[in-house]
Amino acid sequence: MISSMKGRKLLIGFIGVTQEAIGVLTIVFCYVLYYNLFDVLNWLNIAAEHVALYVLILSVFGFVFIISGFFLIRELLE
């Protein structure tokens, strides 16, 4: 019984940290996309007038991932 609880906590911690990392990477990609660093708009064939919509969608998903990962890590520490 103890090992299953330990495994559950390990899985919760791993998923929480992974979600935090994905959220941060998504926010970083929003920054790169908005400022067109490394000529990303041409690589992805994105029109300049659609950048604001993509940044909005990606930032919302990024913040949701960060908040979800935060709550999973908080549950792990309780």
N, C-alpha and C positions, 0 to 999 in steps of 0.2 A: 504493500500500500504506500509506503514511504517513497519507493522508487518511482511510482507513477506520478506522485505529486511533484517530485523533483524533475521528472521528465516534462511534465506539464509546464512548470515554471521555466524550464530551459527553452521550451518551444515558444512560450509567450514572450520571453525576452528576445529570442532570435527574430521572431516576427515583428516585434515592436521596433527593434533597432533597424531591421530591413525597411520597414515602412518609413521610419524617420529618414533614412538615407535616400530612399526613392523620392520622398517629398522635397528634400533639400536639392537633390539633383534636378528635379523638375523646376524648382524656382531658379536655379542657376541657368537652366536651359532657357527659361523665360527671359532672363537678362541677356543671354547671348542672342536670342532671337530678336528681342526688341532693339538692341543696339547693332544688330547685324555684324557681330564679331565673326571673323573667319569666313565671311561671305556666305553665311548659312542660308540666306534667302534664295540665292542662286542654286545652292546644293539641293535644297528641298523643293525648288521651283514654286515658291510662294510669292504671290503678288503682294506688293507693299501695302495696299489698302486693306488686306486681310490680317495683317500682323496684330493689330489691336485685339481682334476677336480671338486669335490663337493664344495670345498672351493672357487674356482674361480667362479662357478655359483652362489653360495649363496652370495658371496661378491658383485658381480655385481648387483644382485637383491636388496640386502640391500642398496647399494649406490643409486640405482634408486629410491627406496622408500624414502630414506632420502631427496634426492633432490626434489622429487615431493611434499613431505610434506612441505619442506621449501618454495617452490613457492606458495603453497596454503596458508600458514600462512602469507607470504609476501603480497599476494593478499588481505587477510583479513585486514591487517594493513593499506592498502592504502585507 
